[in-house]
Amino acid sequence: MSEQLQYIEHTENWVKQVIMKYNLCPFARQEVERASIRYVVIEEHKAKAVLQALLAECALLDEKPAVETTLVILPRGFEGFYAYLDLVDLADEALFDQGYEGKYQLASFHPDYCFDGEAQDDAANYTNRSPYPTLHIIREASMEKALANYSNPESIPERNIAFARRKGSDFFVKLLAECHKSVP
């Protein structure tokens, strides 16, 4: 199996075995079952090249409404969390500059994700930890529709943080390690 296919497999495992299984995103199951999630690996390690690829992915989403969302996997160059956060800021600016504000938004995931003001070892950080640095392109109209049909959507982050802290960091370390294994 090629490296790119492994990155995709590991990320898809994470979506199914962590995000969907533990309902961290209550909207993921429907998209997994519809096979409407696109997984893309960007091997570039320079921010400018990543931003170009990200904008190309937005253009693809414009052309293919059957693709609900894209997970952009960045296996190289953004292993450091702060370099990754700088990229996220640049990506948000690029979406704004290209007129995508209100159409797409980004969610960010990283193996070392740490919420501002939280300790690195706080289990709550695992709600945004992934096998690889990942930018999630979300269609805002779809998100608004999903949230309108979900009772008390503002409780999702708090519920996830409480769940993560109840389960503990060791639980999530094992889960993420399992995502790196090939599923037969």
Protein Blocks (a to p, Z undefined) as FASTA:
>chain_A
ZZklmmmmmmmmmmmmmmmmnomamklmmmmmnopaccdddfbfbfklmmmmmmmmmmmm
mmmmmlmbdcdddfehplpmklmmmmmmmmmmmmmmnopgokaccddddfkbccehiafk
lmklmmmgcfbdcdddddfklmmmmmmmpghkllmmmmmmmmmmmnommlmmmmmmmmmp
ccZZ
